[in-house]
Amino acid sequence: MNTCTSTAMPASPRLARVGELMRRHRGWILGAQWVILAAYLFLVVTPAFLPLPESGAHLWDNLTLFAQFAFWGIWWPFVLVSMMLMGRVWCGVMCPEGFVSEQVSRFGLGRPVPRWIKWGGWPFVAFLGTTIYGQLVSVYEYPKAALLVLGGSTVAAIAVGLVYGRNKRVWCRHLCPVNGVFGLLARLAPVHFRTDREAWESYGAKKVIPINCAPLVDIRRMESAADCHMCGRCAGHRDAVNLAARVPGSEVARLDAQDADRWEVRLLVFGIIGTAIGAFQWSASPWFVRAKLAAAEWLVERDAFALLGDDIPWWLLTHYPEANDVFTWLDGLMILAYIGVTALLLGGWITLWLRVAAGLLGDAAQRLRLAYALIPLGGAGVFLGLSGLTVTLLSAEGMILTMLPEARATLLATAALASLVLASLHLRRTPATIARRLAAFLAFATAAAAAVVPWVLMFYVW
């Protein structure tokens, strides 16, 4: 999706040279991608065939724990950070799934991408599906579940590459479960590849080598960082494309209402905020424990024991008797209910107050545009949730992070402030009166509270 042109800083020759170096040394990037792919496959596959770690195992002497820490303690949380700082460099330079999907597409059928794959709702559906399923099988804790989720995604990426596109990343553009998340976060990045349309047009009919844009971006009309994989292949093309700096969040601040995408907003509000909070929160929630105990007692009183059965395959619900970690059917249903109710409550609350804000502005379309201002809070929330496992693993090794509460509070406050600033910039562009803009700002702040309060409860109350 193309959006309005972001506010750019004065051209930086050094940044432009970095982009051109990426293009010239493409061979080095390819070499690094093969190494990353090999390491990824080793760390995903091998631990699944090893015994579960014993109680005295450590990160440095147990491959399963090391892989768990590498994937969920380092890789995922800091990949999200990289999106907000450098755009989708991970996608274009390091992601093993995108790389292998593109490579196999060179020898595949090369069929055109069908309309059903281009459906805009796939990022939302895929994110919800993998997030919820990952909780049911405890993907963060057990290597078999990690192999099933991560390996299954990789196999799907390869299959799509073998059938559709030629030297393209059809999987990444349309079906990857985190494509939508990465696209939203990349809008905040202070660097991006910028296309100068005037320079492009003035280049004329001079002979140029065509650029293969693997993620299927229309480079000539590229105005958003959401879909660009920052691979550097187009740097310097027609003397019009270069790596450039911009004001952080400027793309979001200047987004026009007609360019806001409903599926992106649903992903942000009901997925990244609503579903993710429910997924990270249920295991620490006293409400979940009380509800499950009440449901179990109700079933026992009526001699209804079917839902209390735990003879369930590990690939359907968590089942590791050797680790004293076994889910019953009731556990699975309660997890689904908790995540679903949380997503609906938080997403519904945000939607309600964004509608109020849009009503005060006299323009219903402003609801979608204002929603994008929640991206900093959404990104910070997912990072806080994922980094919780980082903290747990480090604590098990005797590393106590004494300033952790302060660090979490600082991150949450910074994200909230960033969202409020972006919302205020949106509101300044509307023709509404100052009083109405102020009222709309308060409505937005009320909506944003739904992305803050659950983390306060989890980290400081429960």
Residue pairs with C-beta under 8 A, 6 or more apart in sequence:
1 224
1 226
1 227
1 259
1 261
1 264
2 218
2 221
2 222
2 223
2 224
2 259
3 223
3 224
3 226
3 251
3 254
3 255
3 256
3 259
4 223
4 251
4 254
4 255
4 256
4 259
5 223
5 254
6 192
6 223
6 224
6 225
6 246
6 247
6 250
6 251
6 254
7 246
7 247
7 250
7 253
7 254
8 194
8 244
8 245
8 246
8 250
9 244
9 245
9 246
9 247
11 242
11 244
12 244
12 245
15 191
15 242
15 243
15 244
15 245
16 235
16 236
16 242
16 243
16 244
18 243
19 193
19 232
19 235
19 236
19 242
19 243
20 232
20 235
20 236
20 242
21 232
22 29
22 93
22 231
22 232
22 233
22 235
22 243
23 232
23 233
23 234
23 235
23 236
26 232
26 233
29 93
29 231
29 232
32 93
32 94
33 93
33 94
33 96
33 99
34 99
36 94
36 96
36 99
37 96
37 99
37 100
40 96
41 96
43 63
43 66
43 67
43 70
43 71
44 67
44 71
44 146
44 147
44 150
44 151
44 154
45 147
45 151
46 63
46 67
47 63
47 64
47 67
47 68
47 143
47 146
47 147
48 143
48 144
48 146
48 147
50 63
50 64
50 143
52 64
52 142
52 320
52 322
52 323
53 62
53 64
53 65
57 64
57 65
58 65
58 397
59 65
59 66
59 69
59 393
59 397
60 66
64 143
65 393
67 143
67 146
68 140
68 141
68 143
68 146
68 389
68 393
69 390
69 393
71 146
71 150
72 140
72 386
72 389
72 390
73 387
73 389
73 390
73 393
73 394
74 390
76 386
77 383
77 386
77 387
77 390
79 90
80 181
80 185
80 379
80 382
80 383
80 386
81 383
82 89
82 90
83 90
83 181
83 182
83 185
83 186
83 188
83 189
83 379
84 185
84 186
84 188
84 189
84 376
84 379
85 189
85 190
86 189
86 191
86 230
87 186
87 189
87 191
87 192
87 225
87 228
87 230
88 182
88 183
88 186
88 225
88 228
88 229
88 230
89 230
90 182
91 98
91 172
91 182
91 215
91 229
91 230
92 98
92 214
92 215
92 228
92 229
92 230
92 231
92 232
93 230
93 231
95 172
96 154
97 153
97 154
97 157
97 171
97 172
97 176
98 157
98 169
98 171
98 172
98 176
98 214
98 215
98 229
100 154
100 157
100 158
100 161
101 157
101 158
101 160
101 161
101 169
101 170
101 171
101 172
102 161
102 167
102 168
102 169
102 214
103 161
104 158
104 161
104 162
105 161
105 162
105 164
105 165
105 166
105 167
105 168
105 169
105 170
106 166
106 167
107 162
108 161
108 162
108 163
108 164
108 165
108 166
109 162
109 163
109 164
110 164
110 165
110 166
111 163
111 164
111 165
112 164
113 164
113 165
113 170
113 174
114 164
117 160
117 164
117 170
117 174
117 175
118 174
119 174
120 261
120 263
121 263
121 266
122 174
122 175
123 176
123 177
123 179
123 180
123 181
123 183
123 263
123 264
123 267
124 180
124 263
124 266
124 267
124 270
124 271
126 175
126 176
126 177
126 179
126 180
127 177
127 178
127 180
127 181
127 267
127 271
127 272
127 275
128 270
128 271
128 275
129 177
130 149
130 153
130 177
131 271
131 275
131 276
131 279
132 275
132 279
132 336
132 339
133 139
133 149
134 140
134 145
134 149
134 279
135 279
135 282
135 335
135 339
136 316
136 317
136 318
136 327
136 332
136 335
136 336
137 145
137 148
137 149
137 314
137 315
137 316
137 317
137 318
138 145
138 318
138 320
138 325
139 145
139 146
139 148
139 149
140 146
140 389
141 318
141 325
142 314
142 318
142 320
144 314
144 315
145 314
145 315
145 318
148 315
153 176
153 177
156 171
156 175
157 171
157 172
157 175
157 176
160 170
160 171
160 175
161 169
161 170
161 171
164 170
165 216
167 212
167 214
168 212
168 214
168 215
168 216
169 214
169 215
169 216
169 229
170 216
172 179
172 214
172 215
172 229
173 179
173 215
173 216
173 227
180 263
180 264
180 267
180 271
181 267
181 271
181 272
181 382
183 226
183 227
183 264
184 226
184 264
184 267
184 268
184 272
184 372
184 375
184 378
184 379
185 375
185 379
186 192
186 225
186 226
186 228
187 224
187 225
187 226
187 249
187 251
187 252
187 372
187 375
188 248
188 249
188 251
188 252
188 375
188 376
188 379
189 225
189 248
190 245
190 246
190 247
190 248
191 243
191 244
191 245
191 246
192 225
192 228
192 230
192 243
192 244
192 246
192 251
193 222
193 225
193 228
193 230
193 232
193 234
193 235
193 241
193 242
193 243
193 244
194 241
194 242
194 243
194 244
194 246
195 219
195 220
195 221
195 222
195 223
195 240
195 241
196 240
196 241
196 242
197 220
197 221
197 240
199 238
199 239
199 240
200 220
200 238
200 240
200 241
203 238
203 239
203 240
206 238
208 237
208 238
211 219
211 233
211 234
211 237
212 233
213 219
213 233
213 234
214 229
214 231
214 233
215 227
215 228
215 229
216 227
217 227
217 228
217 229
219 234
219 237
219 241
222 228
222 241
224 251
225 251
232 243
234 241
235 241
235 242
235 243
236 242
247 253
249 376
249 418
249 421
249 422
252 372
252 373
252 375
252 422
253 422
253 425
253 426
255 369
255 372
255 426
256 369
257 363
257 365
257 366
257 368
257 369
258 365
260 365
260 368
260 369
260 371
260 372
261 368
262 368
264 372
265 368
265 371
265 372
268 371
268 372
268 374
268 375
268 378
269 347
269 350
269 351
269 371
269 374
270 343
270 344
270 347
271 343
272 378
272 379
272 381
272 382
273 346
273 347
273 350
273 374
273 377
273 378
273 381
273 450
273 451
274 342
274 343
274 344
274 345
274 346
274 347
274 350
275 339
275 342
275 343
276 378
276 381
276 382
276 385
277 342
277 343
277 346
277 381
277 385
277 451
277 454
277 455
278 338
278 339
278 340
278 341
278 342
278 343
278 346
279 339
279 385
280 384
280 385
280 386
280 388
280 458
281 338
281 342
281 454
281 457
281 458
282 288
282 335
282 338
282 339
282 342
284 458
284 462
285 338
285 458
285 462
286 462
287 338
288 334
288 338
291 334
291 337
291 338
292 330
292 331
292 334
295 330
295 334
296 308
296 330
299 305
299 307
299 308
299 330
300 308
306 329
307 328
307 329
307 330
307 333
308 328
308 329
308 330
309 328
309 329
310 319
310 326
310 327
310 328
310 329
312 319
312 327
312 328
312 329
312 332
313 319
314 320
316 332
317 327
317 328
317 329
317 331
317 332
318 325
318 326
318 327
318 331
319 326
319 327
320 326
327 335
342 454
346 450
346 451
346 454
349 447
349 450
350 371
350 374
350 447
350 448
350 450
350 451
351 367
351 447
352 447
353 443
353 444
353 446
353 447
354 367
354 370
354 371
354 443
354 444
354 447
355 364
355 367
356 440
356 443
357 366
357 367
357 370
357 440
357 441
357 443
357 444
357 447
358 364
358 365
358 366
358 367
358 370
358 440
360 432
360 436
360 439
360 440
360 443
361 427
361 430
361 432
361 436
361 437
361 440
362 432
362 436
363 430
366 426
366 430
366 440
369 426
370 423
370 426
370 427
370 440
370 444
372 422
373 419
373 420
373 422
373 423
373 426
373 444
374 419
374 447
374 448
374 451
375 419
375 422
376 414
376 415
376 416
376 418
376 419
376 422
377 415
377 416
377 418
377 419
377 448
377 451
377 452
378 451
379 415
380 411
380 412
380 414
380 415
381 415
381 451
381 455
383 411
384 408
384 411
384 412
384 455
384 459
391 401
391 404
394 401
395 401
401 407
405 459
405 460
408 455
408 459
409 460
412 452
412 455
412 456
416 448
416 451
416 452
419 448
419 451
420 441
420 444
420 445
420 448
423 441
423 444
423 445
423 448
424 441
427 437
427 440
427 441
427 444
428 437
430 437
430 440
432 440
